[in-house]
Amino acid sequence: MSKVIAVFGAGTGLGASVARRFGREGFRVALVARRRERLDALVERLAEDGVEAAGFTADLSRPAEVPALIASIRDRFGRIDVIEYGPFGTEQNFTPAAETDAAVLEEGLPMFLLTPVEVVRAVLPEWTERGDGAFLLTTGVTAVHPMPRLSGLAPLGAAARNYLYSLHGELADAGIYAGTLSVGAMIARSELSALVAQAGTGEGTASEFPVVDPDDLAEHYWDMYTKRDRIEQIYP
Ligand SMILES: NC(=O)c1ccc[n+]([C@@H]2O[C@H](COP(=O)([O-])OP(=O)(O)OC[C@H]3O[C@@H](n4cnc5c(N)ncnc54)[C@H](OP(=O)(O)O)[C@@H]3O)[C@@H](O)[C@H]2O)c1
């Protein structure tokens, strides 16, 4: 039975590229996001490239729903070998640290920290039994390098990265890889990049960042997954 990658947060940016990159290697693909019609479009595009994929609608800000989601992916595909976790919505935004409060952190906490932890818990028994598995966590570069005005989400990304590092140390000897890609660039074809293009340029906006083709980021992930020689890749 061919391997399966589940892309948590599958949109037109990085999610689509990761799906295509692993699909090219024979992986079947589970795509997770909230909007059914966009998932269906992605499944169709992958089918044109000869990649078997299926969409699963879920709200990743609800960690309690993770076990049922993982179960439905397993029902469809029989197994899960790799998880890429990188949901991002245009409603998410950085806030200056001076304006960050408990409510901002509380709002982002489920999707950026609690749910990925629950996803790992839900797949670990399968990976431990098989002696193989990989969890790929995507964050913004602010998880690694704090920057003025770009707080709010950033401390949550930093916490998730911290968890990932511990996980890597605990599981590597069992054949399970945990790696993180921190992106300090505007991802082409993502909804955010379209929004920023509309909004224009200026200091303190996301347009300050360089642009990266998500296919290049997906290539980094394939390299990390196959070589397993580093915990973290920071782009650029
Ligand atoms: N876009 C950028 O320029 C940029 C820059 C730096 C870092 N990053 C990081 O790179 C990763 C990929 O970003 P991307 O923009 O390229 O992503 P993408 O693959 O284009 O799309 C991510 C998808 O996540 C889904 N999502 C958002 N909230 C969700 C929720 N509550 N439950 C389920 N799904 C949800 C959205 O679909 P639905 O709305 O249909 O749910 C969205 O299409 C993210 O980790 C992001 O933080 C992105």
The ligand as an SDF file (V2000), in Angstrom:
LIG
                    3D

 48 52  0  0  0  0  0  0  0  0999 V2000
    1.3740   32.8530    2.9800 N   0  0  0  0  0  0  0  0  0  0  0  0
    2.5290   33.3940    3.2990 C   0  0  0  0  0  0  0  0  0  0  0  0
    3.0070   34.3050    2.6290 O   0  0  0  0  0  0  0  0  0  0  0  0
    3.3210   32.8730    4.4760 C   0  0  0  0  0  0  0  0  0  0  0  0
    4.4690   33.5410    4.9010 C   0  0  0  0  0  0  0  0  0  0  0  0
    5.2280   33.0310    5.9320 C   0  0  0  0  0  0  0  0  0  0  0  0
    4.8430   31.8350    6.5330 C   0  0  0  0  0  0  0  0  0  0  0  0
    3.7180   31.1850    6.1160 N   0  0  0  0  0  0  0  0  0  0  0  0
    3.3610   29.9160    6.7290 C   0  0  0  0  0  0  0  0  0  0  0  0
    3.4000   28.9290    5.7030 O   0  0  0  0  0  0  0  0  0  0  0  0
    2.3640   27.9730    5.8980 C   0  0  0  0  0  0  0  0  0  0  0  0
    1.5480   27.8680    4.6210 C   0  0  0  0  0  0  0  0  0  0  0  0
    0.9700   29.1170    4.3090 O   0  0  0  0  0  0  0  0  0  0  0  0
    0.1720   29.3370    2.9390 P   0  0  0  0  0  0  0  0  0  0  0  0
   -0.4330   30.6850    3.0000 O   0  0  0  0  0  0  0  0  0  0  0  0
    1.0440   28.9550    1.7830 O   0  0  0  0  0  0  0  0  0  0  0  0
   -0.9430   28.2280    3.1100 O   0  0  0  0  0  0  0  0  0  0  0  0
   -1.8400   27.5140    2.0080 P   0  0  0  0  0  0  0  0  0  0  0  0
   -1.3620   26.1310    1.8250 O   0  0  0  0  0  0  0  0  0  0  0  0
   -2.0430   28.3610    0.8060 O   0  0  0  0  0  0  0  0  0  0  0  0
   -3.2430   27.5130    2.7710 O   0  0  0  0  0  0  0  0  0  0  0  0
   -3.3980   27.1400    4.0870 C   0  0  0  0  0  0  0  0  0  0  0  0
   -4.8390   26.7740    4.2830 C   0  0  0  0  0  0  0  0  0  0  0  0
   -5.0910   26.6280    5.6900 O   0  0  0  0  0  0  0  0  0  0  0  0
   -6.4750   26.6140    5.8010 C   0  0  0  0  0  0  0  0  0  0  0  0
   -6.9000   26.9890    7.1440 N   0  0  0  0  0  0  0  0  0  0  0  0
   -6.8340   28.2280    7.7290 C   0  0  0  0  0  0  0  0  0  0  0  0
   -7.4180   28.2020    8.9160 N   0  0  0  0  0  0  0  0  0  0  0  0
   -7.8780   26.9250    9.0840 C   0  0  0  0  0  0  0  0  0  0  0  0
   -8.6030   26.2840   10.1030 C   0  0  0  0  0  0  0  0  0  0  0  0
   -8.9950   26.9320   11.2060 N   0  0  0  0  0  0  0  0  0  0  0  0
   -8.9120   24.9890    9.9640 N   0  0  0  0  0  0  0  0  0  0  0  0
   -8.5420   24.3160    8.8450 C   0  0  0  0  0  0  0  0  0  0  0  0
   -7.8540   24.8620    7.8510 N   0  0  0  0  0  0  0  0  0  0  0  0
   -7.5350   26.1600    7.9610 C   0  0  0  0  0  0  0  0  0  0  0  0
   -7.0230   27.6060    4.7680 C   0  0  0  0  0  0  0  0  0  0  0  0
   -8.1310   27.0450    4.0700 O   0  0  0  0  0  0  0  0  0  0  0  0
   -9.6230   27.2840    4.6320 P   0  0  0  0  0  0  0  0  0  0  0  0
   -9.7500   28.7640    4.8280 O   0  0  0  0  0  0  0  0  0  0  0  0
  -10.4900   26.7150    3.5650 O   0  0  0  0  0  0  0  0  0  0  0  0
   -9.7100   26.5380    5.9120 O   0  0  0  0  0  0  0  0  0  0  0  0
   -5.8500   27.8230    3.8240 C   0  0  0  0  0  0  0  0  0  0  0  0
   -6.2170   27.6480    2.4810 O   0  0  0  0  0  0  0  0  0  0  0  0
    1.6040   28.4360    7.1260 C   0  0  0  0  0  0  0  0  0  0  0  0
    2.1080   27.7250    8.2260 O   0  0  0  0  0  0  0  0  0  0  0  0
    1.9410   29.9040    7.2780 C   0  0  0  0  0  0  0  0  0  0  0  0
    1.9350   30.3140    8.6290 O   0  0  0  0  0  0  0  0  0  0  0  0
    2.9560   31.6880    5.1110 C   0  0  0  0  0  0  0  0  0  0  0  0
  1  2  1  0
  2  3  2  0
  2  4  1  0
  4  5  1  0
  4 48  2  0
  5  6  2  0
  6  7  1  0
  7  8  2  0
  8  9  1  0
  8 48  1  0
  9 10  1  0
  9 46  1  0
 10 11  1  0
 11 12  1  0
 11 44  1  0
 12 13  1  0
 13 14  1  0
 14 15  2  0
 14 16  1  0
 14 17  1  0
 17 18  1  0
 18 19  2  0
 18 20  1  0
 18 21  1  0
 21 22  1  0
 22 23  1  0
 23 24  1  0
 23 42  1  0
 24 25  1  0
 25 26  1  0
 25 36  1  0
 26 27  1  0
 26 35  1  0
 27 28  2  0
 28 29  1  0
 29 30  1  0
 29 35  2  0
 30 31  1  0
 30 32  2  0
 32 33  1  0
 33 34  2  0
 34 35  1  0
 36 37  1  0
 36 42  1  0
 37 38  1  0
 38 39  2  0
 38 40  1  0
 38 41  1  0
 42 43  1  0
 44 45  1  0
 44 46  1  0
 46 47  1  0
M  CHG  2   8   1  16  -1
M  END
$$$$
